[in-house]
Amino acid sequence: MREYIKKNSVALFFTLTFMISWSGILIITNQTGLPAAKEQFDEWLPIAMIPYLLGPSIAGFIMIGLTKGKTEFSELFKKLMKWRLRSSTYLIALFVVPLLSVISLLILYQFSKVYIPDIITADDKLTLILSGLAYGIIGGGLFEELGWSGFATPKLREKYGVLKTGLIIGVFWGAWHFLPVFWGSGDRLGNLDVSIFLPGLFFHYAGLIPVRILIVWLYDKSLSLIPPIILHATLTTFTFFIFNISQLGISLFIYYALLSIGFWIFVAFIIKRKPLLRLHKIIK
């Protein structure tokens, strides 16, 4: 049994992650239906998000315990505490997402005034920023990356390169978002609203896969969990809070499409390595 677990540890990690993360939503859908009416979704979302966000880290801890034990937990903690890294690593982790978001919005604003981010239109900007930071750092960054980057990435890197590792995790990461996106895509009567569902479904594949490749690349260069946590936090904070737009449907789809293209262009840039080496020298 132990040999089977070790040989299939990544597949078991993904399976456990989905089981744990989706369990809360599937239980709650007995009350709300699937998809849920908007008011019910807003009411039950905080409860459903607890097992959902904890799923990757819990699954990672379970698999570490079953495959390697105390030594690997110590290594995980060291990676979480390793913060003395190149300044260029922090700059990439901190600014890629907000910079590409701003560029995308500025381009689209030339064609339509609907592309004004929430940070401009919100009445309570401080609450928007603080809620985005809290959800991004704790929920998206810390809870998720302890599993995705703490367990899945190093295991897959034993066999595959950065690109393939990022693609594999990115596909599962996108699929992991399917149930909450579908659950939250109901109108006020609980009928599926495609103007909510399709843009979210699209971005969680077209946008998240290149971001995951970049996260794997940052982990590979630093052997630290800090850059993956930071990049993931900025993705959540800026894309879904600060630089989110109030429009749905085709407008949101176009925004996500342009932002995803920007992510893929940046990933193509770093994979070539030579331009990146010049970037390191410039920043240093």
N, C-alpha and C positions, 0 to 999 in steps of 0.2 A: 504493500500500500504506500509506504514512504517513497519508494522508487517511482511509483506511478505519479504521486503528487509532485515530486521534483521534476519529472519529465514533462508534466502538463501544468506546471505552476502558473504560467501566464494565462492559459485558457481558463483555469480554475479561478484565477484572480478576476478576470472579466465576468465570469459567471456569478461569483459572489457579489461583485460590485453591483451588477444589475439587480440581483435578488434583494439585496439590502436596500439599495437606493429606491427602487420602485415599490417596495413593500408598503410604505406609508401611503403613497398615492393610490395604490390599488385597494387598500383598505378603506380609504376615505371616499373613493368613488362609489362605494355602496350608499353613501349619503348624498353625494353631489351628482352622480352620473358622469359619463365620459363622452364628450367633454362636459365640463361643468358650466353652469350659468355664471356670468361674470361676478355677481355679488358673492356667490358661494365660493368661487375660486379665490377671491380676495380674502374671504374669511378663513378658509382652511389652508391657504398657502404656507403661512409660517410654521404650522404643525407638520405639514408634509415635507417641508424642506429640511427638517432635522435629520431623519434617516437618509434622505436623498443626498445631502451634501456630505454626510459622514460615511456614506457607502464606500467610496474609494479607499479612504484611510483605514477603515475597519477591515476591509478585504485585504489590504496590503499587510496590516499587522497580523492577521490570521495566517496569511501565506508565509510571511517571514518566520512566524513561530513554528509552522509545520515543516519548513524547508531548512532553515539555518539557525534559528534560535537567538540566544542572547547576544552573540557576537554581531549578528547583522543588525539588531536593534541598536547596539552601540555605534555601529557605522552610520546608521540612519540619523542618530542624534548628532554625530559629528558633522554630517552633511548639512544638517539644519542649523548648526552653529557656525559653519564656515562662511564668514562674511568678508574676509580680507581678499578682495578680488580686484581685477583690473577695472579702472574707471570706465573703460569702454563697455565692459559687460553690464555695468549698472545703467549706463546711458542707453544702451539698446533695450534692456528690459523695461526701463522707465518710460521711454519716449517714443518707441516705434508705434504703438497703438494710438496714443493721443495725437501724434503728428499726422499719421495717415488718416485719422478720423477728421481732423481739421481740414486737411487738403481735400478730402472727398466732399465735405460739406461746402467748402468754398467754391469748388468746381460746380457742384449741383445748384448752389444758390444763384449762380449766374443765369440759370434757366428757370428757376422757380423759387418763390419766397417761402415755400413750405419747409425748406431745408434749414430751418432755424433750430439750433439745439435747445434742449430743455434748460440748460444752464442760463440761457438768455430769457426764455419765456416764463420760467418758474417764478412763482411769487415768493416761495421760501427756498432760496438758493442754498442756504446753509444746511438745511435738512437734507436737501437733495445730495449735496456733496458728502455729508457725514454718513448718510445711509448707503451711498454708493461705495465709499471707502470701507465701511464696516462689512458690507456684504462681499465686496471684492477681496479684501485682505483675509478675513476670517473664513467666510464660506467658500468663495471660489478659489482663493490662493492656498491658504493653509490646509483646510480640510481635504480638498481634492488632490493637491500635489503630493501630499504624503503617500498617496496611493499611486497616482499616475507616474510621478517622477521618482518617488521613493522606492517603489517596487517594480512596476512594469518596465520603466525605461532601462534601468541597469540590467534587468533580466534579458530583455530583447537585444540590448547592445552586445551581449555575449555572442550573439549569432549574426546580427544584422548591422548595417551602417546606420548613420543618423537619419538619412532620408527614409529608408524603409521602416525603421523604428517609428519615426514620426507619422508615417502614413498608416501603419497598423494601429497605433494608439489613437490617431486622429479619427479614423473610421469608427472605432468603438466609442470614442468620446462623443462624436456626433450622434451616433445611435442612442447613446445613454441619455441624450437630451430629448429624444423623440416623445416619450410618454408625458413629461411635464409640459412640453410645448403643445401637444395635442389636448391634454387635459385643460390647459388654460386658453384654448382657442374657441371657447363657446361664447355666443352672444348672451344677451340678458335672459333669454329663454332656454339656454343650454343647447342651442343648435350650433353646429360647426360653422365658424366664420372664417372662410378661406383667406380673407384679407389679413387676419391675424396669423393663421396657421402656416400659409405658404412662405411668407418672408422668413419666419423663424426656422422652418424646416430647411429652407435653402441655406441660410447663413450657418446653421450648425453642421453643415458639410463643407460648403464652398469656403467659408471663412475660418472655421475651427481647424481644419486639417493643416493649412499652412502655418497657423499659429502654433499648433502642436509640433510641427517640424522645427520651428524656431525655438520652442521651449526645450526640445530634445537637444538641439544644437547648443543652447546656453548651458544646459546641464553637462553636456559632453565636454565643453571647454572649461568649465569651472569645477566640476565634480562637487557642486554645492546645490542645495535645494533653494537657496535664497533667490537667485535669478528666475527660476521657474515660478516661484510663488509671486514675485513682483510682477512678472509679465502677465501671468494669469489674473492677478488683481487689477492691473491696469485695463485689461480687456473687459472685465466685468464692470469696473467703475466707470470707464469712459464710454464704452459702446452702449451699455444698457441703462446708464444713469445720466452722466453729465452731458455727453454728446448724443444722447438718444433724441429722436424727433417724434413729435406727437402724431404724425401721419401714419396711416396703415396702408395696406394694399400695395399698389404698384410703386408709390413714392418710397415706401420703406424698402421694398424689394430692390429698387434701383440703388438706393443708398448702400444696402448690404452688398450688392453686386460690385459696385465701384470700390468699396472698402476691401472686399475679398480679393479683387484684382491687385490692389495695392499690397496686400499681404503676400500674394504669390510672387509679385515682382521682387519684393524684398527677400523672400526665401531664395529665389533664383540668384539674386545678387550674392547672398552669403555662401551659397553652395559652390560658387566659382572660386572662393577662397582668396584669390589674388587681390581683387578689389578690397576684400575685408582686411587683408594684411596691411594694405596702404591706409585703411581707415584707422587701424590700431596705431600706426605710426603717427598719423596726424593728430589723433586725440592725445597720445602720450607726449 
